[in-house]
Amino acid sequence: MRAAGSASEDYPTAITEIVPPIVCSQPDDVAQVQALDDYRLRVRFHDGLEGYVNMKGLIHSPRAGVFAQLADPARFTEAQVQYGAVSWPGDLDLAPDAMYAEIRKTGEWVLT
């Protein structure tokens, strides 16, 4: 049986003592993103590959689903990199591995 002790004796004072920060640096992880006009993104990956993502067809299609909310240009410009993926507030993100593969082939990933 354990001796009684205070919670501060039993547990670390901060979560960072247990879990190291997530570092995304795989070649197909996104390092930078810039929102451009006409629902396009400029992306750079950790290995230096750069290219574009064209989301106009997807955002304005009947199959847009959760991505329909990006039709608001102000919302679209909230694109950011989180954990190696392009994401927006509200848990929207794009698969970096699929993006990387298509940009590596053609320089642009066109979502329809």
Residue frames as a rotation matrix with the C-alpha (Angstrom) as fourth column:
MET 1
0.584 0.812 0.000 0.00
0.812 -0.584 0.000 0.00
0.000 0.000 -1.000 0.00
ARG 2
-0.156 -0.630 0.760 1.29
0.568 -0.687 -0.453 3.47
0.808 0.361 0.466 -0.84
ALA 3
-0.504 -0.061 -0.861 1.97
0.795 -0.423 -0.435 5.96
-0.338 -0.904 0.262 1.86
ALA 4
0.627 0.777 0.055 -0.36
0.759 -0.595 -0.264 8.92
-0.172 0.207 -0.963 1.84
GLY 5
-0.564 -0.793 -0.231 1.17
0.682 -0.605 0.412 11.97
-0.466 0.074 0.882 0.20
SER 6
0.050 0.563 -0.825 0.10
-0.149 -0.812 -0.564 15.19
-0.988 0.151 0.044 -1.38
ALA 7
0.838 0.348 0.420 -0.78
0.358 0.230 -0.905 15.42
-0.412 0.909 0.068 -5.05
SER 8
0.781 -0.582 -0.226 2.27
-0.620 -0.678 -0.396 17.58
0.077 0.449 -0.890 -5.67
GLU 9
-0.111 -0.831 0.545 4.48
-0.744 0.433 0.509 14.72
-0.659 -0.349 -0.666 -4.50
ASP 10
0.042 0.236 0.971 2.78
0.213 0.947 -0.239 12.17
-0.976 0.217 -0.011 -6.73
TYR 11
0.608 0.313 0.730 2.51
0.762 0.029 -0.647 14.10
-0.224 0.949 -0.221 -10.01
PRO 12
-0.535 -0.794 0.288 4.79
0.844 -0.515 0.150 16.39
0.029 0.323 0.946 -12.02
THR 13
-0.335 0.369 -0.867 3.96
0.330 -0.816 -0.475 20.08
-0.882 -0.445 0.152 -11.75
ALA 14
-0.004 0.329 -0.944 3.55
-0.766 -0.607 -0.209 20.56
-0.642 0.723 0.255 -15.49
ILE 15
0.830 0.405 0.384 2.51
-0.070 0.758 -0.648 18.37
-0.553 0.511 0.658 -18.39
THR 16
0.712 -0.611 -0.346 5.72
-0.565 -0.206 -0.799 19.32
0.417 0.765 -0.492 -20.22
GLU 17
-0.162 -0.762 0.627 7.62
-0.945 0.303 0.124 17.27
-0.285 -0.572 -0.769 -17.67
ILE 18
0.070 0.289 0.955 5.83
-0.104 0.954 -0.281 14.18
-0.992 -0.080 0.097 -19.00
VAL 19
0.546 0.276 0.791 5.23
0.714 0.340 -0.612 14.83
-0.437 0.899 -0.011 -22.69
PRO 20
-0.562 -0.769 -0.304 7.81
0.432 -0.587 0.685 16.55
-0.705 0.254 0.662 -24.87
PRO 21
0.043 0.593 -0.804 6.51
-0.507 -0.680 -0.529 19.08
-0.861 0.431 0.271 -27.40
ILE 22
0.541 0.216 0.813 5.47
0.533 0.659 -0.530 17.73
-0.650 0.720 0.241 -30.80
VAL 23
-0.164 -0.653 -0.739 8.07
-0.458 -0.613 0.643 18.54
-0.874 0.444 -0.199 -33.43
CYS 24
0.718 0.442 0.538 7.05
0.300 0.502 -0.812 18.03
-0.629 0.744 0.227 -37.05
SER 25
0.171 -0.739 -0.652 10.05
-0.707 -0.553 0.441 17.91
-0.686 0.386 -0.617 -39.33
GLN 26
-0.013 -0.094 0.996 9.45
0.480 0.873 0.088 14.99
-0.877 0.479 0.033 -41.68
PRO 27
-0.899 -0.426 0.105 10.06
0.287 -0.392 0.874 15.85
-0.331 0.816 0.474 -45.36
ASP 28
-0.566 0.740 0.364 6.32
0.486 -0.058 0.872 15.83
0.666 0.670 -0.327 -46.13
ASP 29
0.051 0.527 -0.848 5.34
0.935 -0.323 -0.145 17.94
-0.350 -0.786 -0.510 -43.12
VAL 30
0.488 0.195 0.851 4.29
0.571 -0.809 -0.142 21.48
0.660 0.555 -0.506 -44.02
ALA 31
-0.394 -0.714 -0.579 6.66
0.919 -0.318 -0.234 24.13
-0.017 -0.624 0.781 -42.69
GLN 32
-0.785 0.136 -0.604 4.96
-0.026 -0.982 -0.187 27.28
-0.619 -0.131 0.775 -44.01
VAL 33
-0.215 0.762 0.611 1.66
0.973 0.221 0.067 28.27
-0.084 0.609 -0.789 -45.58
GLN 34
-0.845 0.049 -0.532 0.47
-0.049 -0.999 -0.015 31.51
-0.532 0.013 0.847 -47.14
ALA 35
0.075 0.939 0.335 -3.14
0.689 0.194 -0.698 32.11
-0.721 0.283 -0.633 -48.19
LEU 36
-0.935 -0.353 -0.047 -3.43
0.180 -0.583 0.793 33.68
-0.307 0.732 0.608 -51.64
ASP 37
-0.362 0.822 -0.439 -6.30
-0.813 -0.509 -0.283 35.11
-0.456 0.254 0.853 -53.67
ASP 38
0.070 0.555 -0.829 -8.85
-0.911 0.375 0.174 32.86
0.407 0.743 0.531 -55.35
TYR 39
0.781 0.342 0.522 -8.75
-0.589 0.680 0.436 30.15
-0.206 -0.648 0.733 -52.63
ARG 40
0.606 -0.689 -0.397 -5.15
0.119 0.573 -0.811 29.16
0.786 0.444 0.429 -53.25
LEU 41
0.902 -0.421 0.093 -2.36
-0.138 -0.077 0.987 28.40
-0.409 -0.904 -0.128 -50.80
ARG 42
0.365 -0.889 -0.278 1.39
-0.484 0.074 -0.872 28.57
0.795 0.453 -0.404 -51.21
VAL 43
0.965 -0.028 0.262 3.08
-0.213 0.504 0.837 25.87
-0.155 -0.863 0.480 -49.13
ARG 44
0.070 -0.967 -0.245 6.65
-0.736 0.115 -0.667 24.92
0.674 0.227 -0.703 -48.29
PHE 45
0.905 0.197 -0.376 7.58
0.027 0.857 0.514 21.56
0.424 -0.476 0.771 -46.82
HIS 46
0.792 -0.596 0.133 10.41
-0.237 -0.100 0.966 20.77
-0.562 -0.797 -0.221 -44.45
ASP 47
0.184 -0.762 0.621 12.55
0.701 0.545 0.461 19.32
-0.689 0.350 0.635 -47.25
GLY 48
-0.614 -0.445 -0.652 12.30
0.003 -0.827 0.562 22.60
-0.789 0.343 0.509 -49.20
LEU 49
-0.688 0.452 0.568 9.68
0.713 0.279 0.643 21.49
0.132 0.847 -0.514 -51.75
GLU 50
-0.664 0.505 -0.551 7.30
-0.147 -0.811 -0.566 24.37
-0.733 -0.295 0.613 -52.55
GLY 51
-0.848 0.433 0.305 4.05
0.439 0.251 0.863 24.49
0.297 0.866 -0.403 -54.46
TYR 52
-0.722 0.668 0.181 0.41
-0.676 -0.736 0.020 25.50
0.146 -0.108 0.983 -54.51
VAL 53
-0.752 0.652 0.093 -2.91
0.575 0.719 -0.390 24.13
-0.322 -0.240 -0.916 -53.34
ASN 54
-0.827 0.561 0.028 -5.99
-0.424 -0.657 0.623 25.21
0.368 0.504 0.781 -55.31
MET 55
-0.862 0.505 -0.041 -9.11
0.363 0.560 -0.744 24.75
-0.353 -0.656 -0.667 -53.19
LYS 56
-0.708 0.600 -0.372 -11.58
-0.649 -0.761 0.010 26.84
-0.277 0.249 0.928 -55.24
GLY 57
-0.445 0.546 -0.709 -13.27
-0.488 0.516 0.704 23.85
0.751 0.660 0.037 -56.90
LEU 58
-0.599 0.179 -0.781 -13.75
0.588 0.760 -0.277 22.02
0.544 -0.625 -0.560 -53.62
ILE 59
-0.893 0.182 -0.411 -14.93
0.249 -0.561 -0.789 24.98
-0.374 -0.808 0.456 -51.57
HIS 60
-0.517 0.713 -0.474 -17.63
-0.765 -0.633 -0.118 25.91
-0.384 0.302 0.873 -54.09
SER 61
-0.702 0.269 -0.659 -18.77
-0.299 0.728 0.616 22.36
0.646 0.630 -0.431 -54.89
PRO 62
0.389 0.906 0.168 -21.84
-0.657 0.146 0.739 20.59
0.645 -0.398 0.652 -53.49
ARG 63
0.629 -0.234 -0.741 -19.39
0.440 0.894 0.091 18.09
0.641 -0.383 0.665 -51.93
ALA 64
-0.032 -0.716 0.697 -17.54
-0.291 -0.661 -0.692 20.79
0.956 -0.225 -0.188 -49.94
GLY 65
0.325 0.218 -0.920 -18.87
0.711 0.586 0.390 19.53
0.624 -0.781 0.035 -46.62
VAL 66
0.560 -0.135 -0.817 -17.04
0.723 -0.403 0.562 21.18
-0.405 -0.905 -0.128 -43.73
PHE 67
-0.531 -0.845 0.063 -14.79
0.750 -0.433 0.500 23.04
-0.395 0.313 0.864 -46.19
ALA 68
0.105 0.660 0.744 -17.77
0.836 -0.464 0.294 25.14
0.539 0.591 -0.600 -47.38
GLN 69
0.794 0.205 -0.572 -17.14
0.544 -0.658 0.521 27.48
-0.270 -0.725 -0.634 -44.44
LEU 70
-0.229 -0.945 -0.233 -13.86
0.581 -0.325 0.747 28.49
-0.781 0.035 0.623 -46.12
ALA 71
0.047 0.328 0.944 -15.88
0.957 -0.284 0.051 30.23
0.285 0.901 -0.327 -48.85
ASP 72
0.978 0.154 -0.142 -15.67
0.198 -0.904 0.379 33.29
-0.070 -0.399 -0.914 -46.61
PRO 73
0.490 -0.847 0.205 -12.35
0.205 -0.117 -0.972 34.83
0.847 0.519 0.116 -47.78
ALA 74
0.206 -0.407 0.890 -11.58
-0.843 -0.535 -0.049 36.12
0.496 -0.740 -0.453 -44.27
ARG 75
0.728 0.117 0.676 -11.95
-0.512 0.748 0.423 32.59
-0.456 -0.654 0.604 -42.89
PHE 76
0.918 -0.393 0.058 -9.81
0.324 0.657 -0.681 31.13
0.229 0.644 0.730 -45.67
THR 77
0.328 -0.839 0.435 -6.94
-0.235 -0.518 -0.822 33.49
0.915 0.168 -0.367 -44.81
GLU 78
0.546 -0.094 0.832 -6.83
-0.837 -0.012 0.548 32.01
-0.041 -0.995 -0.085 -41.28
ALA 79
0.845 -0.289 -0.450 -4.81
0.093 0.908 -0.408 29.09
0.527 0.303 0.794 -42.71
GLN 80
0.382 -0.752 0.537 -1.91
-0.924 -0.298 0.240 28.11
-0.020 -0.587 -0.809 -40.47
VAL 81
-0.093 -0.470 -0.878 0.50
-0.306 0.852 -0.424 25.24
0.948 0.229 -0.223 -39.93
GLN 82
0.226 0.173 0.959 -0.33
-0.972 0.109 0.210 23.00
-0.069 -0.979 0.193 -37.01
TYR 83
0.228 -0.241 0.944 1.46
-0.326 0.894 0.307 19.70
-0.918 -0.377 0.125 -36.35
GLY 84
-0.703 -0.680 0.209 2.87
-0.007 0.300 0.954 19.66
-0.711 0.669 -0.216 -39.88
ALA 85
-0.364 0.660 0.657 -0.49
0.928 0.316 0.196 20.16
-0.079 0.681 -0.728 -41.63
VAL 86
-0.877 0.255 0.408 -2.31
-0.110 -0.932 0.346 23.15
0.468 0.259 0.845 -43.08
SER 87
-0.426 0.751 -0.505 -5.22
0.898 0.418 -0.136 23.81
0.109 -0.512 -0.852 -40.75
TRP 88
-0.427 0.428 0.797 -7.91
-0.145 -0.902 0.407 26.32
0.893 0.058 0.447 -39.86
PRO 89
-0.837 0.224 0.500 -9.61
-0.527 -0.077 -0.847 27.01
-0.151 -0.972 0.182 -36.55
GLY 90
0.217 0.969 0.118 -12.43
-0.923 0.243 -0.298 24.54
-0.318 -0.044 0.947 -35.95
ASP 91
-0.075 -0.360 0.930 -10.41
-0.234 0.913 0.334 21.39
-0.969 -0.193 -0.153 -36.63
LEU 92
0.967 0.249 -0.044 -10.24
-0.089 0.173 -0.981 21.73
-0.237 0.953 0.189 -40.42
ASP 93
0.052 -0.993 -0.105 -7.05
-0.524 -0.116 0.844 20.45
-0.850 0.011 -0.526 -41.99
LEU 94
0.716 0.051 -0.696 -5.54
-0.679 0.285 -0.677 19.02
0.164 0.957 0.239 -45.15
ALA 95
0.871 -0.393 0.295 -3.57
0.262 0.879 0.398 15.78
-0.416 -0.270 0.868 -45.40
PRO 96
0.432 -0.759 -0.487 0.08
-0.666 -0.633 0.396 16.81
-0.608 0.153 -0.779 -45.79
ASP 97
-0.386 -0.633 0.671 1.19
-0.009 0.730 0.684 13.50
-0.922 0.258 -0.288 -47.33
ALA 98
0.258 0.560 0.788 -1.37
0.847 0.261 -0.463 13.68
-0.465 0.786 -0.407 -50.18
MET 99
0.934 0.054 -0.353 -0.52
-0.047 -0.962 -0.270 17.36
-0.354 0.269 -0.896 -50.69
TYR 100
0.108 -0.991 -0.080 3.19
-0.535 -0.125 0.835 16.61
-0.838 -0.047 -0.544 -50.81
ALA 101
-0.286 -0.207 0.936 2.83
0.456 0.829 0.323 13.75
-0.843 0.519 -0.143 -53.32
GLU 102
0.567 0.595 0.570 0.77
0.784 -0.176 -0.596 15.82
-0.254 0.784 -0.566 -55.77
ILE 103
0.882 -0.305 -0.359 2.93
-0.316 -0.948 0.027 18.94
-0.349 0.089 -0.933 -55.49
ARG 104
-0.084 -0.953 0.290 6.03
-0.257 0.302 0.918 16.82
-0.963 0.003 -0.271 -56.01
LYS 105
-0.163 0.096 0.982 4.50
0.773 0.631 0.067 15.50
-0.614 0.770 -0.177 -59.27
THR 106
0.137 0.422 0.896 2.88
0.946 -0.324 0.008 18.63
0.293 0.847 -0.443 -60.73
GLY 107
-0.831 -0.503 0.239 3.68
0.401 -0.838 -0.371 21.62
0.387 -0.212 0.898 -58.52
GLU 108
-0.615 0.697 0.370 0.02
-0.757 -0.652 -0.030 22.07
0.220 -0.298 0.929 -57.60
TRP 109
-0.881 0.471 -0.037 -2.61
0.454 0.822 -0.343 20.08
-0.131 -0.319 -0.939 -55.73
VAL 110
-0.705 0.708 0.046 -6.06
-0.572 -0.605 0.553 20.85
0.419 0.364 0.832 -57.18
LEU 111
-0.871 0.480 0.101 -8.96
0.240 0.597 -0.766 19.87
-0.428 -0.643 -0.635 -54.92
THR 112
-0.736 0.661 -0.144 -12.34
-0.476 -0.354 0.805 19.46
0.481 0.661 0.575 -56.61
